[in-house]
Amino acid sequence: MLRPNKHSHPDKTIVSIAYLMLARLRKKRLEGYDALRRHIRRSVPGGDYLFVPALSFLYLLGLIDYRGKTDSIEYVGPNEAIEAVHQ
């Protein structure tokens, strides 16, 4: 869910999970898909079901990219994503 309501737990929203992913990816720049999923599973109990929607959310924002050969997620940041669109 993107719009929290009064029944939403603040730590169990797509935005919260996306923030945890982004913080991790900004530190490491490149993280394996399974390792990132394990990190989310350990950080937020029961937040595993939000992993894929949060990953899609970050991809749509242009902040991450998926590397199929290594099965990894790479942080590309807002500047690199904007430059790629304008080229």
N, CA, C and O of each residue as an XYZ file, in Angstrom:
348
protein
N       0.838     -1.165      0.000
C       0.000      0.000      0.000
C       0.881      1.225      0.000
O       1.844      1.293      0.763
N       0.573      2.184     -0.832
C       1.342      3.423     -0.886
C       0.771      4.489      0.022
O       1.515      5.291      0.585
N      -0.527      4.505      0.168
C      -1.151      5.503      1.039
C      -1.518      4.868      2.366
O      -2.473      4.097      2.453
N      -0.764      5.192      3.384
C      -1.101      4.627      4.693
C      -2.421      5.192      5.211
O      -2.794      6.321      4.892
N      -3.107      4.405      6.000
C      -4.312      4.879      6.664
C      -4.166      4.612      8.158
O      -3.094      4.209      8.610
N      -5.200      4.823      8.909
C      -5.091      4.684     10.359
C      -4.865      3.235     10.804
O      -4.486      2.997     11.951
N      -5.089      2.279      9.920
C      -4.909      0.875     10.269
C      -3.544      0.338      9.853
O      -3.214     -0.804     10.173
N      -2.745      1.136      9.148
C      -1.440      0.690      8.665
C      -0.384      0.778      9.755
O      -0.312      1.760     10.493
N       0.422     -0.248      9.841
C       1.575     -0.206     10.728
C       2.672      0.557      9.974
O       2.963      0.213      8.828
N       3.281      1.568     10.572
C       4.253      2.398      9.854
C       5.433      1.628      9.268
O       5.970      2.025      8.234
N       5.843      0.543      9.904
C       6.978     -0.222      9.404
C       6.598     -1.237      8.338
O       7.475     -1.833      7.713
N       5.319     -1.439      8.125
C       4.877     -2.450      7.165
C       4.127     -1.812      6.003
O       3.000     -2.188      5.682
N       4.783     -0.838      5.383
C       4.255     -0.199      4.178
C       5.314     -0.300      3.089
O       6.488     -0.525      3.380
N       4.911     -0.139      1.859
C       5.846     -0.199      0.734
C       6.890      0.897      0.850
O       8.062      0.665      0.554
N       6.493      2.068      1.269
C       7.434      3.182      1.383
C       8.498      2.882      2.441
O       9.673      3.192      2.239
N       8.110      2.299      3.537
C       9.057      1.965      4.595
C      10.048      0.891      4.141
O      11.249      1.002      4.390
N       9.549     -0.130      3.487
C      10.423     -1.198      2.990
C      11.350     -0.650      1.908
O      12.527     -1.005      1.858
N      10.821      0.211      1.044
C      11.649      0.818     -0.003
C      12.755      1.676      0.614
O      13.873      1.711      0.100
N      12.448      2.362      1.706
C      13.463      3.157      2.392
C      14.582      2.268      2.936
O      15.758      2.608      2.807
N      14.229      1.143      3.535
C      15.248      0.228      4.046
C      16.129     -0.317      2.919
O      17.345     -0.430      3.071
N      15.508     -0.651      1.798
C      16.268     -1.131      0.643
C      17.208     -0.058      0.125
O      18.378     -0.316     -0.157
N      16.679      1.141      0.006
C      17.470      2.241     -0.534
C      18.648      2.577      0.367
O      19.745      2.848     -0.120
N      18.429      2.560      1.671
C      19.519      2.825      2.611
C      20.616      1.774      2.466
O      21.802      2.101      2.481
N      20.221      0.529      2.328
C      21.198     -0.557      2.176
C      21.940     -0.447      0.851
O      23.157     -0.621      0.800
N      21.207     -0.159     -0.219
C      21.827     -0.082     -1.543
C      22.722      1.147     -1.694
O      23.706      1.106     -2.431
N      22.394      2.221     -1.015
C      23.256      3.400     -1.090
C      24.597      3.140     -0.425
O      25.613      3.696     -0.843
N      24.613      2.301      0.605
C      25.874      1.952      1.266
C      26.712      1.001      0.420
O      27.917      1.189      0.256
N      26.048     -0.026     -0.116
C      26.785     -1.089     -0.804
C      26.856     -0.900     -2.317
O      27.730     -1.479     -2.963
N      25.972     -0.117     -2.887
C      25.867      0.161     -4.322
C      25.352     -1.031     -5.130
O      24.605     -0.842     -6.090
N      25.733     -2.246     -4.761
C      25.295     -3.445     -5.466
C      25.043     -4.539     -4.433
O      25.886     -4.817     -3.581
N      23.875     -5.150     -4.527
C      23.497     -6.180     -3.548
C      22.773     -7.293     -4.285
O      21.959     -7.028     -5.169
N      23.062     -8.519     -3.930
C      22.374     -9.663     -4.521
C      20.890     -9.656     -4.141
O      20.510     -9.189     -3.066
N      20.076    -10.177     -5.036
C      18.626    -10.198     -4.814
C      18.277    -10.939     -3.527
O      17.502    -10.440     -2.711
N      18.843    -12.116     -3.347
C      18.542    -12.918     -2.159
C      19.076    -12.275     -0.885
O      18.424    -12.331      0.158
N      20.247    -11.670     -0.961
C      20.825    -11.011      0.219
C      19.968     -9.817      0.635
O      19.763     -9.582      1.826
N      19.472     -9.067     -0.340
C      18.614     -7.924     -0.028
C      17.285     -8.390      0.565
O      16.751     -7.765      1.481
N      16.769     -9.474      0.042
C      15.515    -10.025      0.578
C      15.696    -10.515      2.012
O      14.821    -10.307      2.854
N      16.831    -11.168      2.295
C      17.120    -11.604      3.666
C      17.246    -10.412      4.611
O      16.794    -10.473      5.754
N      17.851     -9.341      4.140
C      17.992     -8.135      4.962
C      16.619     -7.573      5.341
O      16.404     -7.186      6.489
N      15.711     -7.526      4.401
C      14.361     -7.018      4.666
C      13.627     -7.971      5.603
O      12.923     -7.528      6.509
N      13.785     -9.264      5.393
C      13.131    -10.257      6.247
C      13.601    -10.132      7.698
O      12.805    -10.284      8.625
N      14.894     -9.854      7.894
C      15.424     -9.690      9.256
C      15.031     -8.349      9.860
O      14.813     -8.260     11.068
N      14.939     -7.312      9.048
C      14.657     -5.960      9.548
C      13.204     -5.764      9.951
O      12.921     -5.119     10.961
N      12.283     -6.315      9.169
C      10.849     -6.125      9.419
C      10.166     -7.487      9.446
O       9.955     -8.096      8.397
N       9.823     -7.962     10.625
C       9.111     -9.244     10.692
C       7.774     -9.166      9.938
O       6.950     -8.289     10.198
N       7.585    -10.075      9.029
C       6.355    -10.092      8.238
C       6.380     -9.127      7.064
O       5.376     -8.991      6.366
N       7.492     -8.456      6.830
C       7.583     -7.496      5.732
C       8.051     -8.105      4.430
O       8.219     -7.403      3.433
N       8.263     -9.408      4.435
C       8.761    -10.093      3.245
C       7.788     -9.998      2.071
O       8.213     -9.938      0.917
N       6.508     -9.984      2.356
C       5.516     -9.924      1.268
C       5.515     -8.567      0.562
O       4.947     -8.445     -0.523
N       6.137     -7.551      1.151
C       6.220     -6.227      0.527
C       7.514     -6.037     -0.253
O       7.737     -4.969     -0.823
N       8.366     -7.052     -0.288
C       9.665     -6.915     -0.942
C       9.525     -6.594     -2.426
O      10.100     -5.613     -2.898
N       8.789     -7.384     -3.151
C       8.661     -7.185     -4.601
C       7.941     -5.874     -4.934
O       8.405     -5.155     -5.819
N       6.832     -5.527     -4.270
C       6.219     -4.223     -4.574
C       7.155     -3.039     -4.270
O       7.161     -2.057     -5.011
N       7.935     -3.122     -3.201
C       8.867     -2.036     -2.879
C       9.992     -1.971     -3.900
O      10.438     -0.884     -4.268
N      10.451     -3.127     -4.357
C      11.475     -3.182     -5.387
C      10.955     -2.561     -6.688
O      11.668     -1.809     -7.352
N       9.723     -2.877     -7.040
C       9.101     -2.296     -8.239
C       8.947     -0.788     -8.097
O       9.160     -0.048     -9.058
N       8.584     -0.336     -6.923
C       8.426      1.091     -6.654
C       9.746      1.838     -6.877
O       9.766      2.886     -7.522
N      10.840      1.298     -6.347
C      12.146      1.934     -6.536
C      12.591      1.896     -7.991
O      13.223      2.835     -8.475
N      12.262      0.815     -8.686
C      12.609      0.714    -10.105
C      11.836      1.749    -10.927
O      12.393      2.385    -11.822
N      10.566      1.907    -10.615
C       9.759      2.887    -11.345
C      10.229      4.318    -11.086
O      10.095      5.181    -11.953
N      10.771      4.569     -9.913
C      11.322      5.883     -9.607
C      12.681      6.115    -10.272
O      13.186      7.237    -10.288
N      13.261      5.064    -10.811
C      14.545      5.177    -11.491
C      15.731      5.199    -10.549
O      16.795      5.706    -10.905
N      15.563      4.659     -9.355
C      16.638      4.685     -8.371
C      17.474      3.415     -8.363
O      18.608      3.426     -7.883
N      16.930      2.318     -8.888
C      17.656      1.051     -8.902
C      17.561      0.431    -10.288
O      16.725      0.804    -11.111
N      18.449     -0.527    -10.513
C      18.433     -1.283    -11.758
C      18.742     -2.737    -11.441
O      19.508     -3.024    -10.520
N      18.161     -3.641    -12.185
C      18.373     -5.068    -11.976
C      19.424     -5.566    -12.951
O      19.332     -5.303    -14.150
N      20.420     -6.281    -12.449
C      21.466     -6.887    -13.274
C      21.194     -8.387    -13.339
O      21.434     -9.117    -12.378
N      20.693     -8.828    -14.477
C      20.274    -10.219    -14.635
C      21.403    -11.228    -14.605
O      21.225    -12.336    -14.099
N      22.566    -10.866    -15.140
C      23.686    -11.809    -15.184
C      24.157    -12.202    -13.790
O      24.539    -13.348    -13.558
N      24.128    -11.247    -12.864
C      24.601    -11.518    -11.504
C      23.454    -11.638    -10.517
O      23.686    -11.874     -9.331
N      22.220    -11.480    -10.983
C      21.029    -11.517    -10.130
C      21.185    -10.542     -8.960
O      21.003    -10.898     -7.796
N      21.530     -9.298     -9.314
C      21.795     -8.266     -8.316
C      20.978     -7.017     -8.594
O      20.524     -6.770     -9.711
N      20.811     -6.244     -7.536
C      20.140     -4.952     -7.621
C      21.220     -3.882     -7.445
O      22.009     -3.945     -6.503
N      21.255     -2.911     -8.342
C      22.256     -1.842     -8.278
C      21.576     -0.504     -8.035
O      20.568     -0.180     -8.663
N      22.139      0.260     -7.121
C      21.664      1.618     -6.886
C      22.246      2.509     -7.971
O      23.465      2.604     -8.111
N      21.382      3.163     -8.741
C      21.863      4.063     -9.787
C      21.662      5.517     -9.408
O      22.242      6.399    -10.041
N      20.865      5.787     -8.405
C      20.687      7.147     -7.912
C      19.865      8.009     -8.832
O      19.667      7.668     -9.998
N      19.386      9.121     -8.322
C      18.524      9.987     -9.128
C      19.259     10.671    -10.270
O      18.665     10.872    -11.329
N      20.508     11.032    -10.104
C      21.228     11.753    -11.147
C      21.508     10.882    -12.352
O      21.305     11.311    -13.488
N      21.971      9.663    -12.120
C      22.279      8.758    -13.228
C      21.003      8.349    -13.976
O      21.023      8.190    -15.197
N      19.916      8.181    -13.256
C      18.657      7.785    -13.895
C      18.134      8.906    -14.785
O      17.623      8.649    -15.876
N      18.258     10.135    -14.329
C      17.786     11.281    -15.115
C      18.646     11.454    -16.348
O      18.122     11.739    -17.425
N      19.964     11.287    -16.220
C      20.858     11.416    -17.367
C      20.578     10.355    -18.419
O      20.659     10.640    -19.614
N      20.252      9.139    -17.999
C      19.979      8.062    -18.941
C      18.711      8.353    -19.751
O      18.632      7.988    -20.924
N      17.733      8.999    -19.145
C      16.500      9.323    -19.851
C      16.733     10.413    -20.878
O      16.118     10.393    -21.944
N      17.603     11.360    -20.582
C      17.824     12.501    -21.458
C      18.798     12.205    -22.600
O      18.937     13.031    -23.502
N      19.466     11.071    -22.591
C      20.426     10.762    -23.654
C      19.776     10.139    -24.832
O      20.449      9.820    -25.812
